[in-house]
């Protein structure tokens, strides 16, 4: 069985999965709508997102 609590996606992977433009995801993270599990904050650091954030973004974009 897969342990989804350890699932982590990068910013680009989440954008592709949810069908969201990267600028939209950046804006949501900047204003605090979603929280990154790690990374970000400065140039060269890739934001990563945990399973619950991925689920929230995907479901939210599907039902908007």
N, C-alpha and C positions, 0 to 999 in steps of 0.2 A: 504494500500500500504506500502511496506517495504522501509525504508529510508536507502539506501545503504551507505550513507556517514558515518553512525555510525557502519558499519560492520567492525569488527576487528578480524583477525585470528592470532593465535600463529604461531611460527616458525614451529612446527611440523605439524600443520593443513595445512599450506601453502605447505610444502614439500609433504604431502600426496595428496593434491589436484592437484598440478602441476606435480607430478611424478619426483621430483628433489631430489637428495641426499642432506641431511642436510649440508654436508661440502661445496657443491656448493653454496647453499644459504648463508652460512656463509661468504664464500669468496666474493660473489657478494656484500654483505652488507659491508664487511670490505673495499673493494676497492671503494665503493661509487656508484656502478651500481644501487643499490636499497637502499631506505631509510626506516628504521624502524619507525613506528609511536610511539613506546615507548619501554621501557625495553632495555635489552642488556647492553653492556658496562662493565659489571663485572659479576663475578660468581653468579649464583642463580637468575639472572634476565632474564626472558623470553622475547625475542623480539616479538613484535606484529606488524602487518602490516595492513594498511588501504586498503579500497576497490580498489583504483586506483593502488596501488602497487601490490595487489593480481591479478588484471586484467592484468597488464603489464607482470608479471611473467608467468601466465598461458598462455596467448596468445604468449608470446615470446618463451616459451618452446614447444608449439604446432607447431610453424612454423620455428623451427631451422633446 
